Amino acid sequence: MANGTPAATQLAAYVDNKFFPFYCGLIVFLIIIPRYRR
């Protein structure tokens, strides 16, 4: 899968667009929630 086909590139971009905001939200959630609970 290291031949750099457009389909693989599109798949990587799709996964990035799906999971990057999710991980950002998860990190913000983990940082903010403990501050609320104190």
N, CA, C, O and CB atoms as a CASP TS submission, in Angstrom:
PFRMAT TS
TARGET T0000
AUTHOR 0000-0000-0000
METHOD Language model
MODEL 1
PARENT N/A
ATOM      1  N   MET     1       0.833  -1.208   0.000  1.00  0.00           N
ATOM      2  CA  MET     1       0.000   0.000   0.000  1.00  0.00           C
ATOM      3  C   MET     1       0.869   1.259   0.000  1.00  0.00           C
ATOM      4  O   MET     1       0.378   2.351   0.286  1.00  0.00           O
ATOM      5  CB  MET     1      -0.943   0.006   1.223  1.00  0.00           C
ATOM      6  N   ALA     2       2.159   1.108  -0.320  1.00  0.00           N
ATOM      7  CA  ALA     2       3.071   2.255  -0.290  1.00  0.00           C
ATOM      8  C   ALA     2       3.300   2.817  -1.689  1.00  0.00           C
ATOM      9  O   ALA     2       4.272   3.535  -1.921  1.00  0.00           O
ATOM     10  CB  ALA     2       4.409   1.856   0.338  1.00  0.00           C
ATOM     11  N   ASN     3       2.409   2.492  -2.616  1.00  0.00           N
ATOM     12  CA  ASN     3       2.574   2.989  -3.980  1.00  0.00           C
ATOM     13  C   ASN     3       1.974   4.386  -4.158  1.00  0.00           C
ATOM     14  O   ASN     3       2.164   5.002  -5.206  1.00  0.00           O
ATOM     15  CB  ASN     3       1.935   2.023  -4.966  1.00  0.00           C
ATOM     16  N   GLY     4       1.256   4.893  -3.160  1.00  0.00           N
ATOM     17  CA  GLY     4       0.749   6.261  -3.204  1.00  0.00           C
ATOM     18  C   GLY     4      -0.367   6.452  -4.211  1.00  0.00           C
ATOM     19  O   GLY     4      -0.378   7.447  -4.936  1.00  0.00           O
ATOM     20  N   THR     5      -1.306   5.518  -4.273  1.00  0.00           N
ATOM     21  CA  THR     5      -2.426   5.673  -5.196  1.00  0.00           C
ATOM     22  C   THR     5      -3.376   6.753  -4.676  1.00  0.00           C
ATOM     23  O   THR     5      -3.456   6.965  -3.466  1.00  0.00           O
ATOM     24  CB  THR     5      -3.177   4.325  -5.383  1.00  0.00           C
ATOM     25  N   PRO     6      -4.099   7.444  -5.573  1.00  0.00           N
ATOM     26  CA  PRO     6      -5.041   8.478  -5.137  1.00  0.00           C
ATOM     27  C   PRO     6      -6.101   7.932  -4.188  1.00  0.00           C
ATOM     28  O   PRO     6      -6.535   8.638  -3.278  1.00  0.00           O
ATOM     29  CB  PRO     6      -5.714   9.111  -6.340  1.00  0.00           C
ATOM     30  N   ALA     7      -6.523   6.689  -4.387  1.00  0.00           N
ATOM     31  CA  ALA     7      -7.539   6.110  -3.504  1.00  0.00           C
ATOM     32  C   ALA     7      -7.007   6.007  -2.078  1.00  0.00           C
ATOM     33  O   ALA     7      -7.718   6.319  -1.123  1.00  0.00           O
ATOM     34  CB  ALA     7      -7.975   4.719  -4.014  1.00  0.00           C
ATOM     35  N   ALA     8      -5.752   5.570  -1.935  1.00  0.00           N
ATOM     36  CA  ALA     8      -5.170   5.454  -0.601  1.00  0.00           C
ATOM     37  C   ALA     8      -5.013   6.840   0.024  1.00  0.00           C
ATOM     38  O   ALA     8      -5.228   7.014   1.224  1.00  0.00           O
ATOM     39  CB  ALA     8      -3.804   4.729  -0.663  1.00  0.00           C
ATOM     40  N   THR     9      -4.637   7.823  -0.795  1.00  0.00           N
ATOM     41  CA  THR     9      -4.491   9.181  -0.276  1.00  0.00           C
ATOM     42  C   THR     9      -5.839   9.729   0.169  1.00  0.00           C
ATOM     43  O   THR     9      -5.941  10.370   1.215  1.00  0.00           O
ATOM     44  CB  THR     9      -3.867  10.101  -1.336  1.00  0.00           C
ATOM     45  N   GLN    10      -6.874   9.475  -0.629  1.00  0.00           N
ATOM     46  CA  GLN    10      -8.205   9.947  -0.249  1.00  0.00           C
ATOM     47  C   GLN    10      -8.680   9.256   1.023  1.00  0.00           C
ATOM     48  O   GLN    10      -9.318   9.877   1.873  1.00  0.00           O
ATOM     49  CB  GLN    10      -9.208   9.706  -1.387  1.00  0.00           C
ATOM     50  N   LEU    11      -8.367   7.974   1.150  1.00  0.00           N
ATOM     51  CA  LEU    11      -8.772   7.249   2.352  1.00  0.00           C
ATOM     52  C   LEU    11      -8.069   7.811   3.580  1.00  0.00           C
ATOM     53  O   LEU    11      -8.689   7.987   4.629  1.00  0.00           O
ATOM     54  CB  LEU    11      -8.469   5.751   2.205  1.00  0.00           C
ATOM     55  N   ALA    12      -6.767   8.096   3.450  1.00  0.00           N
ATOM     56  CA  ALA    12      -6.027   8.667   4.574  1.00  0.00           C
ATOM     57  C   ALA    12      -6.586  10.034   4.939  1.00  0.00           C
ATOM     58  O   ALA    12      -6.728  10.348   6.121  1.00  0.00           O
ATOM     59  CB  ALA    12      -4.529   8.776   4.239  1.00  0.00           C
ATOM     60  N   ALA    13      -6.909  10.854   3.934  1.00  0.00           N
ATOM     61  CA  ALA    13      -7.473  12.174   4.216  1.00  0.00           C
ATOM     62  C   ALA    13      -8.843  12.033   4.868  1.00  0.00           C
ATOM     63  O   ALA    13      -9.178  12.802   5.769  1.00  0.00           O
ATOM     64  CB  ALA    13      -7.578  13.010   2.924  1.00  0.00           C
ATOM     65  N   TYR    14      -9.637  11.064   4.427  1.00  0.00           N
ATOM     66  CA  TYR    14     -10.962  10.844   5.010  1.00  0.00           C
ATOM     67  C   TYR    14     -10.848  10.436   6.480  1.00  0.00           C
ATOM     68  O   TYR    14     -11.582  10.939   7.331  1.00  0.00           O
ATOM     69  CB  TYR    14     -11.725   9.766   4.216  1.00  0.00           C
ATOM     70  N   VAL    15      -9.921   9.519   6.767  1.00  0.00           N
ATOM     71  CA  VAL    15      -9.724   9.079   8.149  1.00  0.00           C
ATOM     72  C   VAL    15      -9.230  10.243   9.010  1.00  0.00           C
ATOM     73  O   VAL    15      -9.672  10.408  10.147  1.00  0.00           O
ATOM     74  CB  VAL    15      -8.723   7.902   8.208  1.00  0.00           C
ATOM     75  N   ASP    16      -8.307  11.054   8.461  1.00  0.00           N
ATOM     76  CA  ASP    16      -7.829  12.219   9.194  1.00  0.00           C
ATOM     77  C   ASP    16      -8.978  13.158   9.524  1.00  0.00           C
ATOM     78  O   ASP    16      -9.105  13.617  10.659  1.00  0.00           O
ATOM     79  CB  ASP    16      -6.759  12.957   8.390  1.00  0.00           C
ATOM     80  N   ASN    17      -9.814  13.443   8.533  1.00  0.00           N
ATOM     81  CA  ASN    17     -10.905  14.387   8.745  1.00  0.00           C
ATOM     82  C   ASN    17     -11.934  13.840   9.730  1.00  0.00           C
ATOM     83  O   ASN    17     -12.604  14.611  10.418  1.00  0.00           O
ATOM     84  CB  ASN    17     -11.578  14.720   7.418  1.00  0.00           C
ATOM     85  N   LYS    18     -12.064  12.527   9.803  1.00  0.00           N
ATOM     86  CA  LYS    18     -13.022  11.947  10.736  1.00  0.00           C
ATOM     87  C   LYS    18     -12.462  11.891  12.162  1.00  0.00           C
ATOM     88  O   LYS    18     -13.175  12.197  13.118  1.00  0.00           O
ATOM     89  CB  LYS    18     -13.417  10.547  10.275  1.00  0.00           C
ATOM     90  N   PHE    19     -11.207  11.508  12.309  1.00  0.00           N
ATOM     91  CA  PHE    19     -10.686  11.198  13.639  1.00  0.00           C
ATOM     92  C   PHE    19      -9.942  12.346  14.291  1.00  0.00           C
ATOM     93  O   PHE    19      -9.882  12.409  15.518  1.00  0.00           O
ATOM     94  CB  PHE    19      -9.786  10.023  13.561  1.00  0.00           C
ATOM     95  N   PHE    20      -9.367  13.263  13.507  1.00  0.00           N
ATOM     96  CA  PHE    20      -8.612  14.358  14.122  1.00  0.00           C
ATOM     97  C   PHE    20      -9.496  15.235  14.998  1.00  0.00           C
ATOM     98  O   PHE    20      -9.113  15.518  16.132  1.00  0.00           O
ATOM     99  CB  PHE    20      -7.949  15.209  13.047  1.00  0.00           C
ATOM    100  N   PRO    21     -10.685  15.689  14.521  1.00  0.00           N
ATOM    101  CA  PRO    21     -11.568  16.460  15.412  1.00  0.00           C
ATOM    102  C   PRO    21     -12.020  15.637  16.612  1.00  0.00           C
ATOM    103  O   PRO    21     -12.199  16.181  17.702  1.00  0.00           O
ATOM    104  CB  PRO    21     -12.792  16.958  14.643  1.00  0.00           C
ATOM    105  N   PHE    22     -12.205  14.331  16.424  1.00  0.00           N
ATOM    106  CA  PHE    22     -12.633  13.488  17.538  1.00  0.00           C
ATOM    107  C   PHE    22     -11.576  13.453  18.631  1.00  0.00           C
ATOM    108  O   PHE    22     -11.897  13.579  19.812  1.00  0.00           O
ATOM    109  CB  PHE    22     -12.933  12.070  17.053  1.00  0.00           C
ATOM    110  N   TYR    23     -10.302  13.282  18.237  1.00  0.00           N
ATOM    111  CA  TYR    23      -9.241  13.250  19.239  1.00  0.00           C
ATOM    112  C   TYR    23      -9.044  14.612  19.883  1.00  0.00           C
ATOM    113  O   TYR    23      -8.778  14.696  21.082  1.00  0.00           O
ATOM    114  CB  TYR    23      -7.937  12.778  18.614  1.00  0.00           C
ATOM    115  N   CYS    24      -9.173  15.694  19.095  1.00  0.00           N
ATOM    116  CA  CYS    24      -9.072  17.040  19.684  1.00  0.00           C
ATOM    117  C   CYS    24     -10.168  17.234  20.725  1.00  0.00           C
ATOM    118  O   CYS    24      -9.908  17.724  21.824  1.00  0.00           O
ATOM    119  CB  CYS    24      -9.171  18.137  18.585  1.00  0.00           C
ATOM    120  N   GLY    25     -11.384  16.851  20.380  1.00  0.00           N
ATOM    121  CA  GLY    25     -12.485  16.981  21.331  1.00  0.00           C
ATOM    122  C   GLY    25     -12.268  16.115  22.566  1.00  0.00           C
ATOM    123  O   GLY    25     -12.582  16.528  23.682  1.00  0.00           O
ATOM    124  N   LEU    26     -11.735  14.925  22.367  1.00  0.00           N
ATOM    125  CA  LEU    26     -11.491  14.035  23.501  1.00  0.00           C
ATOM    126  C   LEU    26     -10.448  14.625  24.441  1.00  0.00           C
ATOM    127  O   LEU    26     -10.603  14.555  25.660  1.00  0.00           O
ATOM    128  CB  LEU    26     -11.040  12.657  23.013  1.00  0.00           C
ATOM    129  N   ILE    27      -9.382  15.206  23.882  1.00  0.00           N
ATOM    130  CA  ILE    27      -8.334  15.809  24.709  1.00  0.00           C
ATOM    131  C   ILE    27      -8.890  17.008  25.476  1.00  0.00           C
ATOM    132  O   ILE    27      -8.643  17.156  26.673  1.00  0.00           O
ATOM    133  CB  ILE    27      -7.130  16.239  23.835  1.00  0.00           C
ATOM    134  N   VAL    28      -9.646  17.864  24.776  1.00  0.00           N
ATOM    135  CA  VAL    28     -10.247  19.022  25.457  1.00  0.00           C
ATOM    136  C   VAL    28     -11.190  18.553  26.556  1.00  0.00           C
ATOM    137  O   VAL    28     -11.215  19.126  27.645  1.00  0.00           O
ATOM    138  CB  VAL    28     -11.005  19.923  24.449  1.00  0.00           C
ATOM    139  N   PHE    29     -11.968  17.509  26.270  1.00  0.00           N
ATOM    140  CA  PHE    29     -12.889  16.944  27.255  1.00  0.00           C
ATOM    141  C   PHE    29     -12.128  16.465  28.489  1.00  0.00           C
ATOM    142  O   PHE    29     -12.523  16.762  29.616  1.00  0.00           O
ATOM    143  CB  PHE    29     -13.693  15.783  26.640  1.00  0.00           C
ATOM    144  N   LEU    30     -11.035  15.722  28.279  1.00  0.00           N
ATOM    145  CA  LEU    30     -10.269  15.192  29.402  1.00  0.00           C
ATOM    146  C   LEU    30      -9.587  16.304  30.193  1.00  0.00           C
ATOM    147  O   LEU    30      -9.344  16.151  31.390  1.00  0.00           O
ATOM    148  CB  LEU    30      -9.231  14.196  28.905  1.00  0.00           C
ATOM    149  N   ILE    31      -9.275  17.424  29.535  1.00  0.00           N
ATOM    150  CA  ILE    31      -8.627  18.531  30.242  1.00  0.00           C
ATOM    151  C   ILE    31      -9.655  19.339  31.045  1.00  0.00           C
ATOM    152  O   ILE    31      -9.378  19.749  32.172  1.00  0.00           O
ATOM    153  CB  ILE    31      -7.888  19.449  29.242  1.00  0.00           C
ATOM    154  N   ILE    32     -10.841  19.566  30.466  1.00  0.00           N
ATOM    155  CA  ILE    32     -11.800  20.495  31.080  1.00  0.00           C
ATOM    156  C   ILE    32     -12.637  19.817  32.160  1.00  0.00           C
ATOM    157  O   ILE    32     -12.916  20.436  33.186  1.00  0.00           O
ATOM    158  CB  ILE    32     -12.719  21.085  30.014  1.00  0.00           C
ATOM    159  N   ILE    33     -13.044  18.566  31.961  1.00  0.00           N
ATOM    160  CA  ILE    33     -13.966  17.919  32.899  1.00  0.00           C
ATOM    161  C   ILE    33     -13.392  17.830  34.320  1.00  0.00           C
ATOM    162  O   ILE    33     -14.120  18.133  35.264  1.00  0.00           O
ATOM    163  CB  ILE    33     -14.312  16.523  32.399  1.00  0.00           C
ATOM    164  N   PRO    34     -12.118  17.428  34.526  1.00  0.00           N
ATOM    165  CA  PRO    34     -11.610  17.406  35.904  1.00  0.00           C
ATOM    166  C   PRO    34     -11.614  18.780  36.562  1.00  0.00           C
ATOM    167  O   PRO    34     -11.761  18.866  37.781  1.00  0.00           O
ATOM    168  CB  PRO    34     -10.207  16.848  35.923  1.00  0.00           C
ATOM    169  N   ARG    35     -11.459  19.848  35.804  1.00  0.00           N
ATOM    170  CA  ARG    35     -11.510  21.190  36.393  1.00  0.00           C
ATOM    171  C   ARG    35     -12.923  21.543  36.826  1.00  0.00           C
ATOM    172  O   ARG    35     -13.114  22.256  37.812  1.00  0.00           O
ATOM    173  CB  ARG    35     -10.992  22.233  35.399  1.00  0.00           C
ATOM    174  N   TYR    36     -13.915  21.049  36.094  1.00  0.00           N
ATOM    175  CA  TYR    36     -15.298  21.293  36.493  1.00  0.00           C
ATOM    176  C   TYR    36     -15.650  20.557  37.777  1.00  0.00           C
ATOM    177  O   TYR    36     -16.400  21.073  38.605  1.00  0.00           O
ATOM    178  CB  TYR    36     -16.247  20.877  35.382  1.00  0.00           C
ATOM    179  N   ARG    37     -15.116  19.363  37.942  1.00  0.00           N
ATOM    180  CA  ARG    37     -15.564  18.499  39.037  1.00  0.00           C
ATOM    181  C   ARG    37     -14.966  18.906  40.379  1.00  0.00           C
ATOM    182  O   ARG    37     -15.468  18.484  41.421  1.00  0.00           O
ATOM    183  CB  ARG    37     -15.205  17.057  38.739  1.00  0.00           C
ATOM    184  N   ARG    38     -13.910  19.713  40.383  1.00  0.00           N
ATOM    185  CA  ARG    38     -13.338  20.113  41.662  1.00  0.00           C
ATOM    186  C   ARG    38     -14.163  21.219  42.304  1.00  0.00           C
ATOM    187  O   ARG    38     -13.830  21.685  43.394  1.00  0.00           O
ATOM    188  CB  ARG    38     -11.892  20.572  41.479  1.00  0.00           C
TER
END
